[in-house]
């Protein structure tokens, strides 16, 4: 069948859609927070979704996980990552939202460097390992999406390890876009997203942070996991976006604020 031509003389191509029907999506770090928002968005777009995290979660206690297959995976252990993707088999899209959930964030002048080593091992090398062992199993028109944060672009005192690690993950996304093409590789850089990550704050301090976000961010509202999920579906379904850092921040990096 001949390919039709549009008015510019170029072959017509289907318009990108947000449809993931028939696609298999794996969300590492997909049982809570932003990762769960990504998983729910992929499922709503028609995908079959597997969520992986360090802990097992019962459907009775977490009914929001009912639509997904679950996998227990600690991405700081390379052998575990290799075995997990061997078990998963073929897939269309990989989302890596996992990162450290406890321990030090690696302040620059900590007594030793255990905090920064732990953070970088889990977030950067864990993301690397997921991409490394998923890549041979990804469809040629598939994608990998990493998750970083606004602090990658605008550092804050005491967050040197986080800023440096996030910047490294974003560099990894751009490098892999070249190395793995036509598989597409991108990163999402969220700003303040209202999740359990902020539970380390007292209720009073948390309310203060939310107030600062509403007042100072150009979007004049708090971000939610669904906002990042929408961006993830866009990156999975647009066939011409790769090597991109997509900011979903409400304009956070445009303003100077401290939590």
Secondary structure, DSSP 8 states (H G I E B T S, - for coil): ----B-TTS-B------S--TT-EEEEET-SSHHHHHHHHHHHHTT-EEEEEESS---TTT-GGGTTSEEEE--TT-HHHHHHHHHHH--EEEEEE-----SS----TT-SSSHHHHHHHIIIIIHHHHHHHHHHTTEEEEEEEEEE--GGGTS--TT-HHHHHHHHHHHHHHHHHHHHHTTSEEEEEEE--B-SGGGGGS-HHHHHHHHHHHHHHSTT-S-B-HHHHHHHHHHHHH-TT--S-EEEESTTGGGS----
